[in-house]
Amino acid sequence: MAVISRRSALLGASALLAGAPALAQNFPLRQVRFVVGFAPGGANDIMARLVAGKLNQRLPGTSFIVENRPGAATLVAADQVARAAPDGMTLM
């Protein structure tokens, strides 16, 4: 009796899915928010703003914004993202 390992099963499933055509929706449908858990001007804020700026250039007609929510060791930002609608338009 052959036993299939978890890795073999995942590799087989990914090989089957790789051959299927992509049926993705147009993303993003509206404004995408990057929530940063640190104050403006720090390294995390600068990196998020650089990424948002590049995405705005690469995907015309869409809007990527950075929202700073400092406090409680990033728990304030994490709580806001956790309570956001599960549509992929709020990122941390």
N, C-alpha and C positions, 0 to 999 in steps of 0.2 A: 504494500500500500504506500503510495507516494504522498509525502507531506509537502505542501506548498508553503514556503515561508512568506511572511508578511511582505518582505522586500520584493520577492518574485511576483506576488499578487499586485503590488503597487506598480511595478514596472510594466506588467502586462496590461493593467488598466490604463496607464498613461500612454502606452503605445497605441491602444485602441482609440483613445480620445484624441491623440495627436493627428490621426488621419481624418477625423470628422471635421466638417467645415465649421468655421466660427459663426455662431449665431448671436453675436453680441448686439446690444442696443447702442444707440449713440450716447456716448458719455463725454462730458457731463451734460445733464439736461438743464441745469441752472447753476447758480453760483456755488463754488466749492470753498469751504472754509478750512484753513489750517489753524488749529487751536494750539497755541504755544503756552506751556505752563511756566514760562519765565518772563521777567520784565523786558520791555523793549530795549534794544541796544546790545544785548548779550549775544554770545556765539550762536545759541539755538535760534534766536529771533532772526539774526542775520542770515543764517542758512535757510530758514523757512521762507524768508523774503526773496532770496536768490532763486530758490526752487519755484516759488509762485510766479516770479517774474519771467523765468524761462518757460513755464507752462503757459502763461498768458501769451507769449510770443509764438509758441509752437501750436497752440490751439486757438486760433482767432475766433472771436465771437463768444468766448467763454470768459468767466471771471474767477480768478483764484485770489482769495484774500487771506491775510494773516491776522488772527485775532489773539491778542495777548491776555492771558488769565493767570497772572502770578498768584502764588499763595499756597500755603499748606503743603509745601514740597510737591507741587504739581497736582495735588488732589482736587483742587478747584477746577482745573482744566479737565482732568480725567472724569470728574463727575458730570461736567457739561457735555463732554463727548459721549459718555455712557447714556445720558438722557436724550440725546439727539435722535432724530428719526433714523432708523436703520436703512438708509438709502445710499450710503456711500458718499454723501456730499459734505460730511463733517469728518475731518481727519485730525489726528493728533501727532 
